[in-house]
Amino acid sequence: MNTNAPKEWVSLAEASRRLNIHIRTVERHMNKGKLSHQRNASGKFEVLVPAVMPTPEVAFAITQQAEKSTSLAESHLIEVQKELRRSRGAFRILSGIAAGLLLFIGALAFAWVNAREDGVRLEVTASMLKEQVTTLGTTNAHLQSVLADAATTRQLDAETPWLLRSQ
């Protein structure tokens, strides 16, 4: 076994597989001190064995797969970013529409309140004008009566001038 090769801590079963020996043989080598061992956090034994070094073909395949995965992830990221930009644009448009609708509703409410106030003012003005027309009608009727009396008096004066002189 090469002492300069990288090593890693693995379970007894994995050590058995990597060393191509039975698990009992791994335990015997541990007991004889031929394999370094320790207990992990859960209390199980781990054995220090050479790390699996892939063959050049496997390493090349792994590298190619990693590059494909990276390329796929990058293209997916680009698509997600485009979708995010489209979503943000749509959100801005919808926000503008919502703000416009709120302004429109506010303007309608303001116009409605003003129209109601104008309606009340017009009703009060119409009521006042109606009173004035009634008052003017009464005054007109009184003046017509006075004019009629004056005309009657003038007619009587014209027909009976002798009555006024004799007195």
Secondary structure, 3 states (H helix, E strand, C coil): CCCCCCEEEEEHHHHHHHHCCCHHHHHHHHHHCCCCEEECCCCCEEEEEECCCCCHHHHHHHHHHHHHHHHHHHHHHHHHHHHHHHHHHHHHHHHHHHHHHHHHHHHHHHHHHHHHHHHHHHHHHHHHHHHHHHHHHHHHHHHHHHHHHHHHHHHHHHHCHHHHHHC
